[in-house]
Amino acid sequence: MNLTVFSAHPFEQPFLREAAQARHELHFVDEALSLATADRAQGSPAVAIFVGDDASAPVLERLAALGVRYLLVRAAGHDQVDLPAAQRLGLRVANVPHYSPYAIAEHALALILALNRHLHQADAQVRHADFRLDALVGFDLHGKTVGIIGCGTIGGTVAGLLSGFGCRLLGYDVLPDATLTQRYGVEYVPLDTLCALADVVTVHAPLTPATRQLLNAGQLAKMKRGAMLINTSRGALLDTEAALAALESGQLGYLGLDVYEHEKGLFFYDHSRDAAPDPLLARLLARPNVLITGHQGFLTREALGNIATTAIETLDKWLAGQPASNELTPGEGPAVGAAALSAIATTPPA
């Protein structure tokens, strides 16, 4: 089958080719899927999209008119897909729910450690023969309280890593997992309590209409003054303007991001020659207590291999008339639980 892959970056193409082998003909399109680029799928019954692609109703209607029947999301998050529209148009949609929780969890930990020990600032100083330590004082992670917002597969993996550092772990999730309490001592608390007590807050929740800007000015004000905030989930979970204001006031002590509220059309592409690609991002990057990476948390060989394999195996199952456990329909999947996240922000879990 001819499969058109939108946002086909060079780093993932070898993994997709290996997974497809001779079973499917891959057509790589480096541009993101949009209404302007949808016609690139002409002749392909299946398309594969990435996090920055547009799979809104108008785009899906165009794909369906071209004869597309299958939509593969090369990620766990699928907030870019209008699932009700896909169902109405007869498009089958699937994501890759479990490609490597270790990749994201380890990247979150890397951001925590790098910010705490000022590694990016230390590296810059040493490269200029400046070996002073005055601005590089960090803190022991051991014994600190870390709040994990979203304790699913990735959040649970983060809990395991931080448990090894000797941290006290607070969890916030609509469905508390007793296994994490038994194994790592995770204490489930309301969001307000987590923010008030945590020295470090790390976010691992999906993006839904209910969780958009879950961490806004009001919630940031409830955090412990000088705390660290890490987001490797979805950029729009955080009100970035509010976060910048909190950094400027000293309410927020450190900010580590692998995702950005306005990353669409910016991340994954070279904007080094652009005069000012994003003023807000530039203001964040000018601060020494901010560390931002360009949505690379998933970027390990293991994760890329699993993403490609799962996507191709899902297509194979559909073509063979078999069900796929990762198929998405309206009202199903991780978005259901996440929709209640903000509604119980100040309510203790049952």
RODO-2510 file (C-alpha; in nm, 4 decimals, decimal comma):
residues 350
     n   res          X          Y          Z
     1     m     0,0000     0,0000     0,0000
     2     n     0,1103     0,3567    -0,0690
     3     l     0,1586     0,5400     0,2625
     4     t     0,2181     0,9165     0,2651
     5     v     0,4197     1,0310     0,5652
     6     f     0,3791     1,3999     0,6490
     7     s     0,6389     1,5882     0,8565
     8     a     0,8829     1,3154     0,7531
     9     h     1,2030     1,4204     0,9234
    10     p     1,5337     1,2586     0,8243
    11     f     1,5908     1,1190     1,1747
    12     e     1,2907     0,8845     1,1507
    13     q     1,2870     0,7815     0,7846
    14     p     1,5309     0,4876     0,8218
    15     f     1,3178     0,3415     1,1011
    16     l     1,0006     0,3707     0,8939
    17     r     1,1669     0,2105     0,5921
    18     e     1,2888    -0,0794     0,8020
    19     a     0,9447    -0,1339     0,9550
    20     a     0,7646    -0,1155     0,6196
    21     q     1,0188    -0,3289     0,4338
    22     a     0,8631    -0,4336     0,1015
    23     r     0,5031    -0,4397     0,2262
    24     h     0,4318    -0,0706     0,1734
    25     e     0,5559     0,2061    -0,0527
    26     l     0,6438     0,5113     0,1556
    27     h     0,6029     0,8622     0,0194
    28     f     0,7862     1,1093     0,2441
    29     v     0,6640     1,4692     0,2608
    30     d     0,8772     1,7044     0,4684
    31     e     0,5989     1,9620     0,5059
    32     a     0,3385     1,9318     0,7796
    33     l    -0,0103     1,8175     0,6912
    34     s    -0,2439     2,1119     0,6398
    35     l    -0,5223     2,2129     0,4068
    36     a    -0,2551     2,3506     0,1731
    37     t    -0,0533     2,0279     0,1658
    38     a    -0,3259     1,7629     0,1934
    39     d    -0,3228     1,7000    -0,1831
    40     r     0,0258     1,5512    -0,1429
    41     a    -0,1590     1,2395    -0,0221
    42     q    -0,3149     1,1870    -0,3649
    43     g    -0,3093     0,8141    -0,4406
    44     s    -0,2402     0,7066    -0,0823
    45     p    -0,5132     0,5203     0,1093
    46     a    -0,3116     0,5793     0,4269
    47     v    -0,1269     0,8758     0,5766
    48     a     0,0973     0,9075     0,8812
    49     i     0,1180     1,2341     1,0736
    50     f     0,3255     1,3842     1,3534
    51     v     0,2615     1,6190     1,6471
    52     g     0,2732     1,9427     1,4470
    53     d     0,0348     1,8314     1,1731
    54     d    -0,3170     1,9649     1,1279
    55     a    -0,5830     1,6939     1,1277
    56     s    -0,8787     1,9226     1,1861
    57     a    -1,2154     1,8581     1,0234
    58     p    -1,1491     2,0551     0,6992
    59     v    -0,8182     1,8742     0,6453
    60     l    -0,9722     1,5343     0,7176
    61     e    -1,2532     1,6107     0,4740
    62     r    -0,9977     1,6827     0,2049
    63     l    -0,8076     1,3617     0,2813
    64     a    -1,1274     1,1582     0,2688
    65     a    -1,2147     1,3140    -0,0668
    66     l    -0,8737     1,1998    -0,1942
    67     g    -0,9527     0,8431    -0,0933
    68     v    -0,7598     0,8285     0,2337
    69     r    -0,9035     0,5672     0,4700
    70     y    -0,6358     0,5299     0,7380
    71     l    -0,4654     0,7887     0,9590
    72     l    -0,1647     0,6887     1,1689
    73     v    -0,0433     0,9256     1,4416
    74     r     0,3289     0,8775     1,5052
    75     a     0,2983     0,9814     1,8704
    76     a     0,1005     0,9090     2,1836
    77     g    -0,0732     1,2480     2,1937
    78     h    -0,3476     1,2954     1,9374
    79     d    -0,4959     1,6343     2,0273
    80     q    -0,4284     1,7507     1,6695
    81     v    -0,6870     1,5044     1,5335
    82     d    -1,0593     1,5813     1,5200
    83     l    -1,1739     1,2314     1,6122
    84     p    -1,5504     1,2954     1,5750
    85     a    -1,4870     1,4269     1,2222
    86     a    -1,2702     1,1250     1,1428
    87     q    -1,5448     0,8894     1,2556
    88     r    -1,8044     1,0782     1,0524
    89     l    -1,5848     1,0517     0,7435
    90     g    -1,5107     0,6822     0,7936
    91     l    -1,1414     0,7377     0,8622
    92     r    -0,9739     0,4913     1,0956
    93     v    -0,7264     0,6560     1,3326
    94     a    -0,4608     0,5072     1,5598
    95     n    -0,1762     0,6421     1,7699
    96     v     0,1338     0,4905     1,9289
    97     p     0,0424     0,4914     2,2986
    98     h     0,3523     0,3167     2,4352
    99     y     0,6716     0,3682     2,2371
   100     s     0,9177     0,4311     2,5207
   101     p     0,8203     0,5856     2,8530
   102     y     1,1898     0,5754     2,9422
   103     a     1,2792     0,8212     2,6658
   104     i     1,0460     1,0949     2,7949
   105     a     1,1047     1,0204     3,1624
   106     e     1,4819     1,0262     3,1269
   107     h     1,4665     1,3532     2,9328
   108     a     1,2573     1,5092     3,2095
   109     l     1,5174     1,3952     3,4611
   110     a     1,7945     1,5364     3,2403
   111     l     1,6224     1,8765     3,2423
   112     i     1,5850     1,8640     3,6209
   113     l     1,9522     1,7834     3,6768
   114     a     2,0817     2,0248     3,4146
   115     l     1,8793     2,3147     3,5548
   116     n     1,9600     2,2335     3,9151
   117     r     2,3356     2,2127     3,8551
   118     h     2,3368     2,4995     3,6000
   119     l     2,5048     2,2778     3,3413
   120     h     2,4280     2,4956     3,0379
   121     q     2,5640     2,8034     3,2174
   122     a     2,8679     2,6121     3,3476
   123     d     2,9451     2,4834     2,9994
   124     a     2,9255     2,8349     2,8537
   125     q     3,1575     2,9710     3,1231
   126     v     3,4184     2,6980     3,0850
   127     r     3,4259     2,7487     2,7086
   128     h     3,5274     3,1081     2,7816
   129     a     3,7900     3,0020     3,0393
   130     d     3,5692     3,1305     3,3222
   131     f     3,5987     2,8753     3,6030
   132     r     3,4208     3,0689     3,8769
   133     l     3,1523     2,8783     4,0685
   134     d     2,9662     3,1675     4,2286
   135     a     2,6587     3,1507     4,0032
   136     l     2,6455     2,7701     3,9839
   137     v     2,5217     2,6648     4,3292
   138     g     2,2572     2,3927     4,3059
   139     f     2,0764     2,1711     4,5545
   140     d     2,0662     1,8050     4,6500
   141     l     1,7797     1,6331     4,4710
   142     h     1,7887     1,3701     4,7442
   143     g     1,5252     1,4480     5,0065
   144     k     1,3382     1,7007     4,7936
   145     t     0,9650     1,6800     4,7208
   146     v     0,8762     1,6235     4,3561
   147     g     0,5196     1,6572     4,2279
   148     i     0,4185     1,4499     3,9244
   149     i     0,1152     1,5791     3,7350
   150     g    -0,0183     1,2838     3,5366
   151     c     0,0878     0,9459     3,6726
   152     g     0,0308     0,7245     3,3705
   153     t     0,2990     0,5186     3,2008
   154     i     0,5463     0,8059     3,1646
   155     g     0,4681     0,9674     3,4999
   156     g     0,5060     0,6287     3,6671
   157     t     0,8442     0,5815     3,5019
   158     v     0,9491     0,9243     3,6286
   159     a     0,8433     0,8169     3,9771
   160     g     1,0702     0,5133     3,9538
   161     l     1,3693     0,7238     3,8499
   162     l     1,3159     0,9869     4,1181
   163     s     1,2583     0,7232     4,3827
   164     g     1,6146     0,6135     4,3193
   165     f     1,7300     0,9668     4,4012
   166     g     1,5580     0,9502     4,7393
   167     c     1,2845     1,2031     4,6622
   168     r     0,9490     1,2344     4,8328
   169     l     0,6942     1,1869     4,5551
   170     l     0,3538     1,3523     4,5266
   171     g     0,1175     1,2457     4,2493
   172     y    -0,1867     1,4067     4,0911
   173     d    -0,4048     1,2009     3,8600
   174     v    -0,7734     1,1390     3,8029
   175     l    -0,7099     0,7649     3,8490
   176     p    -0,4558     0,7058     4,1266
   177     d    -0,2426     0,3957     4,0739
   178     a    -0,1949     0,2068     4,3996
   179     t     0,1010     0,0232     4,2465
   180     l     0,3019     0,3471     4,2346
   181     t     0,2241     0,4065     4,6016
   182     q     0,3329     0,0574     4,6978
   183     r     0,6427     0,0544     4,4799
   184     y     0,7738     0,4115     4,5059
   185     g     0,5761     0,5706     4,7882
   186     v     0,3808     0,8115     4,5662
   187     e     0,1320     1,0134     4,7739
   188     y    -0,1725     1,1226     4,5727
   189     v    -0,2880     1,4735     4,6604
   190     p    -0,5000     1,7515     4,5037
   191     l    -0,3235     1,9736     4,2509
   192     d    -0,3198     2,2738     4,4857
   193     t    -0,1494     2,0674     4,7552
   194     l     0,1059     1,9293     4,5095
   195     c     0,1986     2,2777     4,3886
   196     a     0,2243     2,4158     4,7414
   197     l     0,4557     2,1408     4,8678
   198     a     0,6735     2,0440     4,5708
   199     d     1,0265     2,1696     4,5171
   200     v     1,0042     2,0331     4,1622
   201     v     0,6880     1,9885     3,9533
   202     t     0,7031     1,7731     3,6399
   203     v     0,4112     1,7499     3,3963
   204     h     0,3104     1,4299     3,2147
   205     a    -0,0587     1,4819     3,1329
   206     p    -0,2263     1,4774     2,7902
   207     l    -0,3656     1,7938     2,6327
   208     t    -0,7438     1,8213     2,6182
   209     p    -0,9805     2,1212     2,6250
   210     a    -1,0063     2,0724     3,0021
   211     t    -0,6297     2,0611     3,0635
   212     r    -0,5314     2,3479     2,8335
   213     q    -0,3320     2,5962     3,0456
   214     l    -0,3884     2,3783     3,3505
   215     l    -0,0857     2,5596     3,4915
   216     n    -0,1947     2,9213     3,4611
   217     a    -0,1108     3,2356     3,6573
   218     g    -0,3340     3,1357     3,9457
   219     q    -0,1855     2,7884     3,9742
   220     l     0,1719     2,9137     3,9393
   221     a     0,1071     3,1525     4,2279
   222     k     0,0221     2,8540     4,4470
   223     m     0,3581     2,6890     4,3843
   224     k     0,6360     2,7029     4,6410
   225     r     0,8375     3,0182     4,5734
   226     g     1,1533     2,9364     4,3780
   227     a     1,0315     2,5915     4,2725
   228     m     1,1285     2,4212     3,9480
   229     l     0,8743     2,3424     3,6751
   230     i     0,9366     2,0838     3,4020
   231     n     0,7057     2,0183     3,1069
   232     t     0,7809     1,7381     2,8604
   233     s     0,4173     1,6663     2,7758
   234     r     0,2325     1,9290     2,5684
   235     g     0,3170     2,2969     2,5509
   236     a    -0,0367     2,4269     2,5925
   237     l    -0,0678     2,2701     2,9389
   238     l     0,1298     2,5747     3,0548
   239     d     0,0374     2,9420     3,0160
   240     t     0,3777     3,0514     2,8875
   241     e     0,3217     3,4250     2,9395
   242     a     0,2252     3,3539     3,3001
   243     a     0,5329     3,1357     3,3437
   244     l     0,7591     3,4152     3,2168
   245     a     0,5985     3,6596     3,4592
   246     a     0,6506     3,4110     3,7426
   247     l     1,0178     3,3761     3,6467
   248     e     1,0641     3,7524     3,6377
   249     s     0,9070     3,7930     3,9824
   250     g     1,1072     3,5077     4,1335
   251     q     0,7957     3,3054     4,2103
   252     l     0,9220     3,0398     3,9703
   253     g     1,2856     2,9526     4,0229
   254     y     1,3563     2,7301     3,7222
   255     l     1,1740     2,6346     3,4040
   256     g     1,2593     2,3364     3,1836
   257     l     1,0608     2,2768     2,8658
   258     d     1,0788     2,0196     2,5906
   259     v     0,7468     2,1458     2,4544
   260     y     0,6243     2,4971     2,3906
   261     e     0,2774     2,6463     2,3713
   262     h     0,3477     2,8028     2,0313
   263     e     0,5805     2,5391     1,8870
   264     k     0,3675     2,4542     1,5828
   265     g     0,5539     2,5586     1,2699
   266     l     0,8600     2,6430     1,4796
   267     f     0,9952     2,3243     1,6327
   268     f     1,1537     2,0570     1,4092
   269     y     1,2675     2,3189     1,1558
   270     d     1,5744     2,5413     1,1138
   271     h     1,4884     2,9046     1,1927
   272     s     1,8466     3,0121     1,2607
   273     r     1,8349     3,2677     0,9801
   274     d     1,5048     3,4191     1,0868
   275     a     1,5367     3,7591     1,2522
   276     a     1,2897     3,6928     1,5357
   277     p     1,1028     3,3633     1,4974
   278     d     0,9288     3,3963     1,8343
   279     p     0,9768     3,6950     2,0705
   280     l     0,8249     3,5146     2,3715
   281     l     1,0569     3,2195     2,3263
   282     a     1,3517     3,4578     2,2917
   283     r     1,2632     3,6235     2,6226
   284     l     1,2522     3,2845     2,7926
   285     l     1,5842     3,1756     2,6455
   286     a     1,7509     3,4954     2,7640
   287     r     1,7054     3,3830     3,1238
   288     p     1,9802     3,1689     3,2827
   289     n     1,7256     2,9694     3,4847
   290     v     1,5422     2,8472     3,1742
   291     l     1,6378     2,5439     2,9662
   292     i     1,4426     2,4584     2,6506
   293     t     1,4854     2,1702     2,4088
   294     g     1,2960     2,1385     2,0811
   295     h     1,0557     1,8508     2,1535
   296     q     1,3281     1,5880     2,1546
   297     g     1,2216     1,3913     2,4599
   298     f     1,1055     1,1000     2,2445
   299     l     1,4218     1,1026     2,0347
   300     t     1,5931     0,7737     2,1158
   301     r     1,6692     0,4853     1,8824
   302     e     1,4428     0,2595     2,0838
   303     a     1,1484     0,4987     2,0720
   304     l     1,1854     0,5736     1,7004
   305     g     1,1972     0,2022     1,6245
   306     n     0,8893     0,1323     1,8335
   307     i     0,6954     0,4209     1,6785
   308     a     0,7683     0,3008     1,3259
   309     t     0,6970    -0,0629     1,4060
   310     t     0,3689     0,0099     1,5822
   311     a     0,2457     0,2368     1,3032
   312     i     0,3203    -0,0148     1,0294
   313     e     0,1861    -0,3111     1,2284
   314     t    -0,1372    -0,1201     1,2895
   315     l    -0,1780    -0,0607     0,9171
   316     d    -0,1074    -0,4290     0,8501
   317     k    -0,3793    -0,5319     1,0963
   318     w    -0,6345    -0,3028     0,9395
   319     l    -0,5570    -0,4295     0,5910
   320     a    -0,5919    -0,7887     0,7173
   321     g    -0,9320    -0,7106     0,8677
   322     q    -0,8031    -0,7427     1,2235
   323     p    -0,8708    -0,5027     1,5131
   324     a    -0,5961    -0,2776     1,6493
   325     s    -0,5857    -0,2139     2,0231
   326     n    -0,4431     0,1349     1,9661
   327     e    -0,7256     0,2506     1,7387
   328     l    -0,8820     0,5806     1,8485
   329     t    -1,2505     0,6676     1,8509
   330     p    -1,4332     0,9688     2,0023
   331     g    -1,4715     0,9391     2,3779
   332     e    -1,2048     0,6715     2,4142
   333     g    -0,8362     0,6676     2,4988
   334     p    -0,6329     0,8824     2,7366
   335     a    -0,8321     1,1960     2,6629
   336     v    -1,1246     1,0658     2,8716
   337     g    -0,9371     1,0583     3,1984
   338     a    -0,7545     1,3798     3,1247
   339     a    -1,0773     1,5704     3,0669
   340     a    -1,1511     1,5472     3,4363
   341     l    -0,8078     1,6659     3,5491
   342     s    -0,8872     2,0318     3,5946
   343     a    -1,2316     1,9582     3,7349
   344     i    -1,0792     1,7864     4,0372
   345     a    -0,7861     2,0219     4,0790
   346     t    -0,8793     2,1033     4,4359
   347     t    -1,0662     1,7847     4,5217
   348     p    -0,8912     1,4913     4,6917
   349     p    -0,9010     1,1769     4,4780
   350     a    -1,1389     0,9050     4,5798
***
